[in-house]
Amino acid sequence: MKPQDILMEKSSLWVFGYGSLVWKPHFAYKRSIVGFIKGYKRRFWHGDDFYRGDKQNPGRVVTLIDDEEECTWGVAFEVTGPQIEETLQYLNIREVMMGGYITEVVEFTPRERDQSSLLALVYIATSENPMYLGPAPDMDIAAQIASCRGSTGLNMEYLVRLAEFMRLYCPDVQDQHLFTIEKHALDFVRRESEGPLQGPALMA
């Protein structure tokens, strides 16, 4: 039985987002909760040749990597009634067909301690996906993100919005991978916008 089938036996479905879903779900939902899942770390190890890049210059987006010592923060969205089928159809196109992600069921822990944990559907791109790029030095990942654009916009927007979400909703969480790449990418963009020195400045 597929993860969707297990969760759809219930009156509501929870979907956990840890990438663009945290700030751009684009599906109707009843409510959302900030929290985390254990046993995974978020990494910019997956390629994107449509939304945030193209065939010649694929962008980099996040996926989840197994790591028992880590946890990943994001948002769980509850969908109910007809929203369930509509959401799964939409995410099947967005995440599975276009992104190459597979589905898993994970235990989600809300940030608020008075709320119980719950099961949620999550989309993960594994190393078996042809668009999987794998690890690379932070500077190389940042340079790639800073230079790529896809059908929905700049790869930089994806990076910056994800970092903004973490600072706003998870201010006590230090996502070193995310924030380090953001810093390097912003430096690349800043240097690119300044351009080469001209005229008297060259003599300084």
C-alpha positions, 0 to 999 in steps of 0.5 A: 500500500502506498503512503497516500493510501495509508493516510487517505484512510483518515478524514484528513491528510497532513503534508510536510513541506521543507523546501518551497512548500513552506512559503509557496504551497499553492494548494488549499489547506485547513491549517498549518503547523510549524515543526520538525521531523527527526532522522533527516537533514535538508541538503541542496543536493537535488537538481531542478531543470524546470522550476529553478533551472533549465536543461543546460543549467539546472538549479539546486533545490533541497531534498532530505538525506537520512541522518539519525542525528539530525532533524529538519524544520518546516511546515505541516499542512492539513488538508481535508475532504475534497482538498485531499484528492486535489492536493495529491493530484497537484503535488504529484505533478509538482513534486513527482512528475516534474521533480522526481520526488517519491513519497514517505510517511514521517512523524512530525513534531509540532513546535508547540509542546502542547500539541501531539505528534502526527503522521505526515506525507513528505516528498523526498528525492533520492540518489536514484533520481536522474536529477539527483546531483549529490554533495558538493562544496558549499561555494560550488552549490552557492555559485550554481544557485546564484546563476540559475533561473527557471520557469518560476524564477531565480534559483536565488529566490528559492534559497532566500525565501527558505532562509527567511522562513527559518529566521522568521518561524524557527529563530532558534534553529541554526541550519548551517548548510542553508545559511552558509550557502545563502551567505556565499550565494548573496556574495556572488550576486553582490560581486556580480552586480558591482561588476569590474572596477573601472577608471581611477578605481583601478589605480587605487 
